[in-house]
Amino acid sequence: MPVREALIRLAQEDFLEMIPHVGAKVTKCSEKKLKEIHQIRIELEGAATRLLAQVITESDMKKLSALIDEGKDYLGYDRLQEYFAWNQRFHYTIAEMNPNRTLEEYIKSIWSRMHLVTGDGGVTSWRSEQSYAEHILWVDALRLRDPAEAERACRRHCSVAAESNLASFPAY
């Protein structure tokens, strides 16, 4: 995408302020904006999980189980960047497996917004093991093919992640 279009898009998403005859200035993200991003993320990922639980296949479950197994390799402070990447891949996989393509697009968009603020998807080093355990519960709920329980597991995980990000907000 040409630079001008990228700048316009960032301005539309409130990450840049376009100053006529001067240029662009990066805006600071407010705690309110980060909270709004997380509120949307919780709703979108909860909906995607609920929809997925209704149609999940054995093949999907095998893929999620393999992803969960892989995630344990990235626990620990010295593997934090790898855990960040794994965590995003996990969330994107859920989004991609859900049957609604527009919902997938919105989830990936909100993750992009979150990364612009947090830089890492919001998993702090002290939370990676807790986050991983929450992912296991999420997959276990999907395995039951119970839309309400799967959505609850997803929302619990995303809500705790939001609380963690907001508690660390001034450090961003």
RAMO-V886326 format. One line per field, one symbol per residue. ss: DSSP state (H for helix, E for strand, L for the rest). phi: phi as a letter, one per 40 degrees, with the letter a starting at -180 (. if undefined). burial: 1 if it has 9 or more other C-alpha atoms within 8 Angstrom, else 0. A space follows every 50 residues. Layout:
# RAMO-V886326
ss->???
phi->???
burial->???
This chain:
# RAMO-V886326
ss->LLHHHHHHHHHHLLLEEEELLLEEEELLLLHHHHHHHHHHHHHHHHHHHH HHHHHLLHHHHHHHHHHHHHHHHHLLHHHHHHHHHHHHHHHHHHHHHLLL HHHHHHHHHHHHHHHHHHLLLLLLHHHHHHHHHHHHHHHHHHHLLLHHHH HHHHHHHHHHHHHHHHHLHHHL
phi->.dddcccccccccgcbbcbdgbibbcccccccccccdcdcdccccccccd ccdcbcbcccccccccccdcdccbchdcbdcccdccdccccccdcccccb cccdccccccccccccccgaggccdcbcccdccccccccdccccfbdccc cccccdccccccdcccccddcc
burial->00000111011000111100000100000000011011011111111111 11110100011001101100100111001100110111010111111110 00110111011011101100111000011011011111101110111011 1111101110110111000000
